Amino acid sequence: MKKLLCCLLLALGPAAVFAAATVIPPPPQIPANGYILVDHHSGRVLAEQRADERMEPASITKVMTAYIVFEALRDKRLALTDKVKVSEYAWRTGGAVTDGSTSFLELGSEVPVEDLIKGMIVQSGNDATIVLAEKIGGTEGGFVTIMNEYARRLGMENTRFANSWGNPAPDHYTTARDLATLASALIREFPEYYKWYSLREFTWNKHRQYNRNGLLGRDPSVDGIKTGYTSSARFCLMTSAERNGMRLISVVL
């Protein structure tokens, strides 16, 4: 019987022999509400836990904002050198009054798009994010409509956005699987802008701002993407790493 099995495997080819000899470990049990680990190039899911359950994304929301900004740059509807005025709504809502994560933008100042993007990505500045949203959507509400349309186009079936920066709301939710879809699209479509997600620090208005993704300093293969936190969502992390030609994307909520 054993000899017959060996002959059968050899007839099927080397891949079958390798598969038979390889023991795949079970996925890890981690203290999270949900997570997913995906091979970026093939789309294969390597591990998951409650990956389709709706949860709060916190500041990982800003990855969708960035995706839309990057498309506007690619289509030349926006330029990195364009200067955008900081509205009172962006200034107040983005941290000056609410004590949220801020890029220290001054009310009424005009800030280049490139610096707003860095403030949104590195510092996770709510103010920088809202300024960009208003620039593209006219108002943040107008931009949220665009966000939900893009989510539909990308196939993010269990996602709904209520704001551009991740403020908790009953109609603001997504899933680990949907966020992995977004991350993969961002990396695939905008490699020239994805580089900003590995930026370790950024200085604006005399404030040095450090990237909150601690994995960037612990593993050289990690090159992004985004952290998030609110008291209700708790800690969230969207990560990507590339090693020996293989890129993995993970989302932990």
Secondary structure as UniProt FT lines:
FT   HELIX           2..12
FT   HELIX           14..21
FT   STRAND          35..39
FT   TURN            40..42
FT   STRAND          45..49
FT   TURN            51..52
FT   HELIX           58..61
FT   HELIX           62..74
FT   TURN            75..76
FT   TURN            80..81
FT   STRAND          83..85
FT   HELIX           88..91
FT   HELIX           92..96
FT   TURN            97..98
FT   TURN            107..108
FT   STRAND          110..112
FT   HELIX           113..122
FT   HELIX           126..137
FT   HELIX           140..154
FT   TURN            157..158
FT   TURN            170..171
FT   STRAND          173..174
FT   HELIX           176..189
FT   HELIX           191..194
FT   HELIX           195..198
FT   STRAND          201..204
FT   TURN            205..206
FT   STRAND          207..210
FT   HELIX           214..217
FT   TURN            220..221
FT   STRAND          222..230
FT   TURN            231..233
FT   STRAND          234..243
FT   TURN            244..245
FT   STRAND          246..252
//
